[in-house]
Amino acid sequence: MPDTSSRTAAPESGARPASGLLRRALADVRSSRAPGLAPYVPERPFPWGGAGMPLAGDEARPGAGPGGGGRAVIDLDRVLRLSLAAPACTPGRLRPVPSAGALHPVRAHLLIGPGCSLPPGRYAYDPRAHRAHRRGPAPDGVSPGVLVVLTVAASRTVAHYGHRAWPLLLLDTGHAAAALAVAGPPAADVLVCFDADGALLSAAAGLHAAPDRPDTRPGAEPELPLAAVRLTPTGVTADAPGTLTAWAGPIRAGTPSARPGAETAAPAELAAARHLLNHIARAPELPGGTWHPAPRPEPVTDGALEKRRSAPPDDLTHPPGEDLLARLLTTARTARPDGPAWTAAVGGDAPGLYAKAPGSRGLDVRASGDARPTLARWAAGQQWIGGAGAVLLAHGCPGDAPAAAVRTCHLAAGYAAGAVQAHATALGLRSRPIGSWQRADLGAALGEAPGRDWIVHGLAVGAPPPPGRAAPGFVRHPPTAERPAALTPLASTPPVTTAPGSTPSASTPPAPEARLPTPPAPTPPATATTTPAAPATPPVEEERP
């Protein structure tokens, strides 16, 4: 497989200053402003007509192999059943991977070449029926494998989360990409792209050229393309950008079914979210994007993927051991080379912030003290986080980051969290992603420059308690010379840092002690502060069930 990760974007594409629109949107979503109330938006019917083609049993279709015979190398029934399909006997839950508010805005368009268990062509995937709706033929001479273009239909998420919706849509897309990647068959190579030009992705998927504008077909909600995943039979040279361009030729694809009488005018907040996502998905400097390999964590099996679920908060109170936490942080850090940094907040006997130690299997201490009560306030006031065993945090994305960096950071954070969640399930741990964060300036809380290092995503992780007794707290004995800084409870409180190897002065406040209430009782602030508390959770908000 070629080293496509070396294809980097033109320097100016990542160095351009952020637009005023994007800076304001980032500041707003990170502020304490709560979303306004909005009417419930029911799920729309699947927009593509026809009965659809069943996926089950097609893996032995004659002529499916790369050479025109034998079994298909890429069994789409298995890949989609383990990633995006609605689990059996779980009404209301679309797929085993998480989604903000269980709204599931991500849609998948399958661009299928030879070597797959469906005939070559362009398809729309219906996850509830687990069927593929054929929308048109494949280009002549298209390479083997399947290219999956991931889009979002934003209306329900925006109705539920308001101005906080657009980062959640990016995180949801990253989780869906991770689900596809870890479900890839052993005989296939997987590449993932988070920076291809949105217009090229739209053209490849046969979608509307301007998804941020009202659609001309009544009731057909615009889809905004954000990412792509490529599965190719092992040994086949995969020019992913070239394949994407080949599919983006003259469009010969079906269109969404019109629904006369449906409202076509989008509310202002929905129109703004669509426009913003379309804006940050533009990448004309390198439209084909950069494609990175997607290895599956070693212990993850099909059985683990079938068991993967977001756990209820009461199942997340027991901390995992240091070795398990280090393995999860390694998975998070290596999932995407262009992704955010990862840190873990733990309580127990050694509360603090921990990062993976470079070149070793252990952990480094970034700060001492229990950060989880502060995280609970930052995460839309979800008090259960104050009692979670451990919380993995993706952080970065400065307030003035360019559009390409904002897009990649959020997609990569969701992707890494999805990979970690699969890995945690395989290790016997439970987990629950946390999507919405306000005033969560982690860098400022640690004494660094404010506005440069924001929390963009989180994953609470818990271990099952040993039979018959409570699980022990997280225990770690740092080296004698290690004197980490005390964590500042909120970014607005002046931090106190300590140089490595030095002794704190007498005026240094002690690190906050672990004094967690029994969930779901409110967690008191770690120290007094003049900063207003995070707003109460908006009605019926549940970040990522």
N, C-alpha and C positions, 0 to 999 in steps of 0.2 A: 504494500500500500504506500503511495507516495506521501512524503512529509508535507502535507498541505498546511500544517500549522505555521510554516515559514512564510506563508502569504499574508503579509501585514498590510494594513490600510496605508494609504498615502499619508505622510506626516501631517499635512495640513488638515486632514479630515478629523484628527483627534485634537488638534491644537487650536481650532477655531473657537473663539469665545462663545459662551452660551448666549442664546438670544434672550431678550428681555422677557419674552413669553415663557420660556423654560425656567428662567431664574425665579420668576414670580410663582409659577406652578409648583416648583420644588419648595419654595418658602411656605406656600400656602398649605401644602400637604403635610409639612413638618410642623406646622403651627398647632396651637391648641384649639383652633376653630373646629367645632363639631359639625358634621354633616347635617343639613336640614332634613326635615321629614319629607318623604316622597311616597306616593301611592305604590303599592306592590305591583310589580310588573310580572305577569305570568310568563312561563316559558313558551316561546313560539314553536309552532310545529316545525318539523324538519323541513328546510326550505327546498330541497331537491325532490322533484317528482319521480314517479315510477316505483315499482316494487322493490328494487334493489337486488343485488346478487348476494346470496348467502356465502359466507366465508368458510364455514365449517365443512371439512371433508374435501376441500379443493387442493390439498397439498400434493395429491397424487395425480393431478390433472395431466393427461398425456401431453408431452411436448413442453412442459413447463420449465425444464432445466435450461441452463445457459446454452447448451448445444442443441436444443430443440427436442430433447427426449428425456425420459426419466422423471424423478421426483423434483419438485421445486426446491431450490436452495433456500429461499426465503418464504416461510410459511406465514402468510399474513394473518391467517386465523389465529395462530398462536401469538404472534407479535402484538396484535391489537387486543386480543382477549386479555393478555397480561399487562396491558398498558392503559388503553383508553376506553375499553368496553365497560358498559354498565354491569356491575356485579350482579349475579343472580340473587333473587330473593331480598333485594335491598331497595325497595321503592323510595324514590326521592334522592338516592345517591347515585350519581351518574357513573363514577369510576372510583377505583380504589385510591387514586392519588388525590391530594387535597385540592380544594378550591375555596377561595374567599367566599364565605356565606353559603357554601354549597351551591353556588350559582352556575358553575361550569361554563364559562364563556368561550373556551377554546374549541375550535373546530379543526379538523384535519382533512386536507386534500391530498389524495394519493396519486402520484405521478409514476405509473408502473411501467417498467420495461421488462425485457425477458428475464427468466430465472425466478419468477414469483408465482404464487399460487393463484393468481388471477391473470387473465389475458392482458397484454399491454394496453394502456389507455389511461385517461384521466378520470378519476373517481372522487366522489365526496363520500366520506365515511359517516354513517349513522351509528353512534355508540349505543343508543338504546336498543336498536334492533340488531346490532352487530351485523350490518349489511353495508355493502359498497354500492353506491349509485353511479353507474357509468355516465360520464358527461361528454366524452369525446375520445377520439383515437390518439395514439401516441405518435410523436414525430418519427419520420423515417430514420432508421439507423440509430435509435436511442440506445444508450448503453444499458447493460443489465442492472437489475436492482430496482429499488423504489426510492423516490424522493418524496418526503412528506412535508408539505407546506402548512405551517400552523398559523391560524388566524384567530382573531377574537371578535365576538359580537358583544358590544359594550353596554347595551341598553340596561340589562338587568343589574349588572354590577354598579353602574353609575346611579341607578335609581336607589340602590341599597346603601352605597358608600359615598355618593356625592363627589366632592372634589378629591377625596382620598382614593378614588377608584382606579385611576390610570396606573399607579405603581403596582396595585394588586393584579391588574390584567397582565402586566409584564411578568410578575412573579408566577402567576398561574401558567403562563406560556412556558416559562422555564421548567416548572414541575412536569408539564406534559412532555416536553422534550426529553427530560431525564427518564420518564416512564418508558418512552419509546426506546431510548438508548440502552437501558439496562435489560429491556426485553428482547434485544437483538439476538438472533440465533448464533450459536458458536461458529457456524460456518460463514459468517458474514462480518464485514468490517463496517463500523458505524462512524460517521462523521456528523458533527453538529455545527451549525452556523447561526450566529446571533447578529450579524452586521450586514447581511445582504440588503441591497436597496429594496425598499418596500414596493416601488413601482415594478421592479423586475419580478419580485415574488408574486405580486398580483397578476402579472401577465402570465407567469408560469402556471399559476393555479387557474387561469381563465376567469379571473374576477374583474370587477369594475375597476377602471383605471384610476378613479379618484374616490377612494373609500371614505374620505372624510366629508363628502358632499352627499346631500339627500339622494337616495337611489330613485331611479326613474320607475322602478317596478313597485307598485304599492305593496307594502307589507314585507318586502324582502329587505331584511336588515343588512346594511353594509358590513363587510368583514374586513378587518384591518390585519394584513399579514405582518408577522413579527419575527419569525424564526423558521428554520428548515432543518430536517434530519435526513441523512442519506444512508441507506443500508445497501451494501454491495456485496455480492458473493466474494469470498476470500480468493485472492489471486487475480481478480479483475482490476485493471487500472481504473481508478475512479477520478475523473476530472469533474469534481462536483460543480465548480462554477460554470464549466462548459455545458454540463448536463442541464443546469438551471436555465442557461441561455437558450439551449435547444428547445426546451419546453415553452419558452416565452416567445416563440415564433408566432405566425398568424394563428389567431385563436379560433379553434373549432371546438367549442365546448358549449354544453347546455347552460342555461341561465336559471337563477332561482325562480321557483313557481310564484307567479303574481297572486296576490290575495286582495281582490278588489274590495274597496271600502275601508281598508286599513289606513291608519294615520301615517303620513309620510313626513310631516314636519317634526324635527327633533327638538326637544327642550334645549334651552340654552346651555345647561351644564353638560348634557350629552354631546351636543355639537362641539363644545369646547374640548371635551375629552377626546373625541374622535380626531379633531384637528391637531391636538397636541401629539397623539400617538402617530398620526400620519407624518407629522413634522419630524419627530425624532427617528422615524424609520427610513428617512431619506439618506442614501449613501451613494451619490452619483460619482464620487471619486473612484470607488472600487465596487461597482454594483454586484459583482459575483460574490463578494464577501470573503471572509477567512473561515476555514473549515478545520476543526480540531477533532482528533480521534477521541472516542468515548469508550474507555475501558469499563467493564463491569467489575465492581468490587468482588474479590475472589469468593467469599462465602455466600454470595447472593445466588440463589437457585430459583427455579420456577415456583417451587413451593413457597419460598419466602415472598416472592412477588404476589402470589395469591393471598397470602396472609396479611400483606401490608395494609394498614389502616391508620388513620389519625386517632390516637387514643384519647379518651376523656380525661380531663385534668386530674381527677382523683387517682388515675393509674400512673401518674408521673411524679409522685412525691419521693420516690426512693432514688438516691443518686447512683449513677454507674461508677464502677471502679476507675482508677486512673488509667489503667491499660486500655480499657474499652473506650474511654473518652479520648485518649490519644489516637486510637485507630480511627475514630469518627472524625476528629479534626484533620487527620491526614487525608481522609477521603474528601472532606470539604475543600481542603486547600488544593488538592491535585485534580479535582473534577474539571476545573477550567483554569488554564494559565492566565487568562485575561479577566478573571473574576475578582471579587472583593476579598479582603482579608477576613480571617475567622478567629474568633476568641470564644472561650467558654466561661460562663459564670456559674459557680457552684456554691453550695452552702455546706452544711455538715460541720465537721471538725476543723476544716481548713478553708473557710470561705474566702473567695477571691475571684479574680479574673485570671484565666490560664490560656496560654497559647502553646501550640506545638513547638517543641524545642528543635531547632534546625540540626539535622545530622544525628538525632538520637531518637529513641522510642519514648522519651519522657515528655514532661510538660514544663514550661517556664511560667513563672508567676509574673503577671503584668501589674497587678494591684491586689492589695489585701483588703478584706472586708466583704460583707455580703452585699452584692449589687442587685440581688433579685427583687427586693422591694422597690428600688428605683426603676428597674426594668418593668415592673408591673404598672407603675404610673405612666411610664413612657409608652407602653403598648396599649393605648386606648383604655387605660384603667382596668385591665384584666387582672384582678387581684390573685387569681390562682397561680400566676407566674411567681409570686413571692414564695410559694411553697414547692416549686418544681425542683426535681433532683438536680438537673443541670439545664442551662439554656445556652445553646450554641448561637453565636451572633455573627452575621455577615455585616461588615462595615466598610465604609469608604464613601465614594460619590460626593465630592465637595459641592457646596451650594452653587458654585459657578462652573460646574462640569459641563463640557460640551454635550450636544445631543447624543452623539455616538457613544460617549462614555456612560451617560445616564441609561441609555437603552441596554448596553452590554452588561453594566453592573447589575441591574435588576434582573435581567434574564439569567445571567450567570449565577446570581444568588439563589433564585428559584431552582435552577438546574442542580446546583451543588446540594441544596437542601433536599431535593428529591432523591439524589444519589445517596446521601447520608441516611435518609429515612429508609430506603431499601436495605442499606448495610446494617442499620440498627435492628431492623426486623430480623435479618439473618443472624444477628448476634443475640437474639432473644430479648432485645430492649423495646421499649415503647416510646413513641414520639408524637409530637403535634406541632406543626408549623405555626408561626406567629407573623402575620403579614403587615399590620398597620402600626407605625411608630410615630410619635409626636414628641418634639423637643429632645430627641434622642441623640444628642451630640456627644458621642462617646469620647472623641478626642479631647474636647474641652473638659469633660469630667475627669480626664486623666492628666490635666495640666498642659495639654498641647494646644496649638492654635485653634481657636473656635471656627466652626463652619467648614472644617476640612475632612472630618471623619465621622460620618453619620451612620447609625444603624439602619440598614435597609431591609433586613429579614432576620428571622430567628427560628430556632427549632428547639422546643423543649424535649428533653430526653429523660426517661426514667427507667430504672431497673425493677424487675419483679422482686418483691421482698422474699427473703428465704422462708421456707415453710415454718410456721409456728413462731416466728419472731420478726421484729421490725428490722429493716435493712440498716446496716451501719452507715454512718455518715461518710462523706468523702474524706479520705485520710491521705495526707501527703506530708512528707517531712522534707522541706527544702534544705539545701545546703546551709551551713552556718553563716556563710558570708552573704547569703541572699537576703536583702532587705527591701522588699517591694514597696512601692508607694501605696498609701492608703487611697482607696477609691472615694472620689467625691460623690456624694449622693445625687446631686443634680448639677448640670453644667453651669448654672448661674452661681454656684457657691465656689469661692476661690479655692482651687485645689492646693494640696500640699504634697510636694514630690520629694523624694529622697534619693540621692545618688546611690548607685549600687555600692555596697560595702560600707556605707556610712551609717551613723547612728542618728535617728531623728532627734531634733531638739526637744526641750521640755515643753515648748509651746505647741508642738505638733499634736493635733487631736488624735485620739486613738481610733483605730479602724472600727467601723460599726460592727457590733456583735450580732451573731445570729439570734434573732428573737422572732421567729416566724410563728404566726398564729395557725391554728388549725383551719385549713381551707374549708369553706370560702369566707371566713371572717376577714374583715379589712386588715391590711397590713399597715401599721403606723409608720410614719417617715423615719428614716434612719437617724437624721439630725434635723434640727430646726432650720427652716429656710424661708426666705421671703418670696420665693418663686411660687406662683399659684400652682395648685395641684392640677394634674391632667384632667380634662373634662370627663364627666361620666360617660360610660359607654352609650352610644346612641341607641335608640330603641331597636330591639331585635338584632343588634350587631353581634355577630360571633365571627371572629376574624377568619379562621381557616379550619372549619370542622373537618 
